[in-house]
Amino acid sequence: MEDGYPDHMRKSIEKVEKTRSERVGKTFERMGAEESEEVLNRFHPDYREEGKKELVVGPSKGEKAPVELAQLLHSPSLIDPDEVDLSQIDHDVDILIIGGGGAGTVAALWAVKEGISPENILLATKLRHGDSNSMMAQGGIQAADKEIDSPIQHYLDAIGGGHFTNDEALLKALTEDAPKIMKWHEELGVMYDRDKDGDFVELPGGGTSRYRLHSAGDYTGMEIMRVLRDEFRNKDIPVLEFAPAVELLTDGNGEVTGALLMNLETNEYYVVRAKSTIMATGGFGRLHIQSYPTTNHYGATADGLVMGYRAGVPLRDMDSVQYHPTGAAHPDQVVGLLVTEKVRSLGAQPVNVDGEMFVNPLEPRDVEAAAIIRECYGREKGVTTPTGMKGVWLDSPLIDELEGEGTIEDRLPAMVRQYKRFGIDMTKDPILVFPTLHYQNGGLVINPDGSTPVKGLFASGEVSGGIHGKNRLMGNSLLDFNVFGRRAGMAAAKRAQKAGSPAKLSLEHIDKHTEDLEKAGIDTKDTSPRLLPEYRGKKVLERHLDISVTL
Amino acid sequence: MADQEEQNMIDIYVMGRRYRVPEGLTIMTALEYAGYKYVRGCGCRGGFCGACSTVYRKEDDYKLKMDLACQTAVEDGMFLVQLPFVPALREAYEIEDVDPGEKDNVLLDLYPEIARCVSCNTCSKACPQDIEVMDYVQAALRGDVERTAKLSFDCLHCGLCSIRCPADIKHYHLAQLARRLKGRYLDLDSSELEKRIKELEEGIYTEEYEEMLKMTIDELKKCYEERKFEEEG
């Protein structure tokens, strides 16, 4: 197998090896409160005021959002309302679901259970059905079902973890519904890890006071998601793939009445009229807030936030973003993917390009992340990868030196396998890490039944805010999309059963948005929603002709 | 970027056209470097979703190789074809009606073509997750739901197995059915969960929730700080 590290990285590894024997059994002093405060203020992305911008248009005007998101919210629409003919309706449905990840799929299933006929539902999604962060979640799903645990304890853990900023009614719904969701999954046949009596094998997560994390190997999200999708296919619910929504439609009076979709391959638009519309587009990881790599999937570009906001739904807690201190920084194949905290718990130390320690390995997550950023960008002591990323070493071979040979293979088998694939043996060589953008804590404001303040529009999953306040606990996002996908699906169904077909489809709210931008003096070439991130080579884009060639 | 210039550049061929790209990129990022923008063939970019199945050949090798574009590094002289997902036919069923305890072989009933398996093992060789695909097809043929479910657990539904199969077997749909049968029928239900759901239905947490919702932030903080952790006993 080829060496997974190029020469210049190999040279830095030699330095790490030289200092390793001196570092065995030693630890770096924990930061005092004052230094923690300072490093957070100077280097944690959430504390950098220049990373945020005040919104100047829309229902949350005056509140702050990450610059990258503000740019999208402050951009004109991707479409010109004058070029769109809304009189030709392509799909006339009871419920339109925008997004084919966990939340959208769950909403569809519960709308059917509530009595909506499958053919009167349309699920439109930007990529394939199932392409989502839901599919990528590894850790597990929280639900208080053990005797020693209770939904109340779950509530308390989550509200503390969220720094007491969570919406209380939403959090009650989350924790109270959790056991019901597990029961539903049991009936659907999700293969959870169980003991010999059939009870779930449960683990603790960061910030949980009970062993409450249910998992299905290292593939919990994938297992849940593929079962949900399988059930969805059994019900024969119509799906449009590669057909993202590009704007919501309204009645011109503040009520959502459907959406405009776009065929991503032909650029043709489709008009959908719906009695209820559910926004389930996920988060914003692919905006790469403050240039961070991300654990998120290709389509996580905040489309739902942009469309919902223009239709009048306020945003909340957008100023807080979840970063994990140790994402993989090399090789490119795994950049941004999570390197579990357990590697540090077992004794691996973060060290810089010269093999020097610079932070205690077990500072709180935000402090640890900020210290790694300081080492790379404040002190220029990071290691640069072939793709231009910076990171610090996590000196994994120390684990075997401390705990005896074979410990790494024994305790971290999946990680060892992952790195081996790319010619890196983490039992012999350190691995390169850097904080990674993980989760959008905030989002569209919702009520406990999944409705938004705008009539006709519902939202669930990562696109919504309030459930987790300013910080989500591990294992509560898989739960979130199940609980609120279900609630939104049921509430959307109830509305559709009562409401007649919307009388009017319009893009007047987009005209208003354009006016607002003009009034605010905003002039940008950008448009939004973004739909897909841009990763093409710089050299190519510099010579790119913006013309389309017909076949 | 200074480091960029120090990098080795290699040649790859996309549908026959040559591009020079830096060594160390994945097939996916190399194509993007070359100027391609994905619409299809790109999903989670982390080896979990199976959207980026790809087929390639090396210059002096007649063999077709298969892998995930996001999890495979480019090599000099790689000839690449992006493979859009090819859906295989799938049988609809009601999970309530397929109890394997009541039927001879549910898997064979819904997917009779597994009986055509010629044991060529092409499916296993095509699998980017190193699953013993042929072995679970054989297990399914014997009606062994448990083994089919376990062997197939790491399946990403990328579909490479089914594309290559000479017997038209829909491996990943078959495996999905087996896993759901195991989850629903073979695994015992949790009695703890049953008990908790009954408690919730009886409303025994209603009062506590009400108290919790009435608390001021300071009272909540106090409760939070005084939590006892399970591992402390």
Interface residues (C-beta under 8 A of the other chain):
Chain A: P6 H8 L127 R128 G130 D131 N133 M135 M136 A144 D145 K146 E147 I148 D149 S150 P151 I152 Q153 Y155 L156 D157 I159 G160 F164 E168 A169 K172 E176 P179 K180 M182 K183 E186 E187 L188 G189 V190 M191 Y192 R194 D197 G198 D199 F200 P204 S209 R210 Y211 G217 Y219 G221 M222 E223 R226 V227 D230 E231 R233 N234 D236 F242 L264 E265 T295 H297 Y298 P331 D332 Q333 V334 G336 L337 T384 T385 P386 T387 G388 R421 F422 L532 E534 Y535 R536 G537 V540 L541 H544
Chain B: M1 D3 Q4 E6 Q7 P22 E23 G24 L25 T26 T29 E32 Y33 A34 G35 Y36 K37 Y38 V39 R40 C42 G43 C44 R45 G46 F48 C49 A51 C70 Q71 T72 A73 F85 R90 A92 Y93 E94 I95 A149 F153 D154 L156 H157 Q176 L177 R179 R180 L181 K182 G183 R184 Y185 D187 L188 D189 S190 S191 E192 L193 E194 K195 R196 I197 L200 Y205 E208 Y209 M212 L213 I217 L220 K221 C223 Y224 R227 K228 F229 E230 E231
